[in-house]
Amino acid sequence: MTAGGSSVLAMTDAPWSGDACSLVDAFRAGTISPTEALDASLAAIASSGLNAFSYQDVEAARATAASSDISLPFGGVPIGVKELETVEGWPYTEASLVFKDRVADHDSTQVRRLRDAGAVLAAQTTASEFGGINCTSTKLHGVTRNPWNLERTPGGSSGGTAAAVAGGLLPIASGGDGGGSIRIPAGFTGMFGLKSTYGRIPRGPGTLQPPLTVVVGCVSRSVRDTARWFDVCNGFDPRDTLSLPRVHGWEAGLDSFDLNGRRAVISVDLGSAVVEPRTAALLVETAESLIAAAGLARVDVVVELPQGGLEWAMSNLVGLAGELGDRYPGCNDDLTPEIQLGMNLATHNFDVQTAGATEMFRIDVNERMADIFDQADFVFAATNPDVAFAAEGPMATTVGEVDLIAEYGFNRAIGNNGALTIPANLTGNPAVTIPAGRVDGMPVGLQVIGRHHEEQLLLDLARIAEREQPWPLVAPSAPR
């Protein structure tokens, strides 16, 4: 720390409130050190009321920070790792009491690549149990809270990640998205999130391939942070046989794509979700502004994607049933109510006929999405049906004045929570959520779905949004 440098004192007394790339720049300029940045984050985590973390390995993190190579892409940057992802020697509970004593014996491919890029693994972020719902409240860790309003959820399943990044505790953290679990919490907390084309960043080792919906990535404060993350983490790995070949130049290529004249359609509800009216109006306004700023051509395309939360859940519960094995049903009381309900449905109702119907549903969604992208390059939609609901849960079954259970029945009411994000997981399309302003003081996310393998176009579109309507990099309550 430079003696008498008040700006440096401010930076080192509180965790970094800029993005991760600017923190690396500060390291290289000598205005702050990796050890100072880590210590500031650790102090803020210790006093935080967000409950965004499930584990810290302080000694190892400090050793890594002290020896950081700041020439590397994330050299010295303290990051969080979602608790559904493995870090050797860290708990691997998947946010469940069932596995409360399990410890990971290896790093995931993404974690290994982040280590190689100089990241300091500071803490493990909380998640919803087995990544099953979009509210981070578990029997193992309790309730994780949204830094914009502690009474609200940061979403899930990457809820702790989003809370930590938006709450100013860490500049970036890992996430996973099997049905919206990066986009939903990023949208609820005013952060940026990219759900990539399926297979862009390898999963594993020990990859469970079916149901072919889950991708990994990050929640970040800026587009360039996410681009740098993908520079580090993307590329084929033989332990994930469906992972894609490496693509170079994510950060260097920002702002290099000509979007002028590309076709965009606005469908806030994707033809199946119920979206709160004020949220819908804000998103249409934001989408129209972004279309104009990017020089896109707005087109009218019929978007009627079927809602299939139950089919999506059933396909995921098959893998969970295999993981629980003969522990179930003896472990039922250790599971959160939503997982109990899901396992009960899967155990008693999932048969060959159900499996076949689930796959036919996937085909239907894929065909409809392909038809849309025959006529458009981008689809603008809501990320979430409404702003964040209660932190403790349960998942919202009302949207504005609409009682979804009374109007549509229980299955559709519950399915509405992920109806906007699940389609891109089923089809493998990339999608981003971009901060789009606030309703009742809470963040709203604009989702943009793109063509397969065209994440870099989505990043460039998000960069235009970032310049035209800059968003707060941290919530107003974040430590400064």
Secondary structure, 3 states (H helix, E strand, C coil): CCCCCHHHHHHHHCCCCCCHHHHHHHHHHCCCCHHHHHHHHHHHHHHCCCCCEEEECHHHHHHHHHCCCCCCCCCCCEEEEECCCCCCCCECCCCCHHHCCCECCCCCHHHHHHHHCCCEEEEEECCCHHHCCCCCEECCCEECCECCECCECCCCCCHHHHHHHHCCCCCEEEEEECCCCCHHHHHHHCCEEEECCCCCCCCCCCCCCCCCCCEEEEEECCHHHHHHHHHHHCCCECCECCCCCCCCCCCCCCCCCCCCCCEEEECCCCCCCCCCHHHHHHHHHHHHHHHHHHCCEECCCCCCCCCCHHHHHHHHHHHHHHHHHHHCCCCHHHCCHHHHHHHHHHHHHCCHHHHHHHHHHHHHHHHHHHHHHHHCCEEEEECCCCCCCECCCCCCCEECCEEHHHHHCHHHHHHCCCCCCHHHHHHCCCEEEEEEEEECCEEEEEEEEECCCCHHHHHHHHHHHHHHCCCCCCCCCCCC
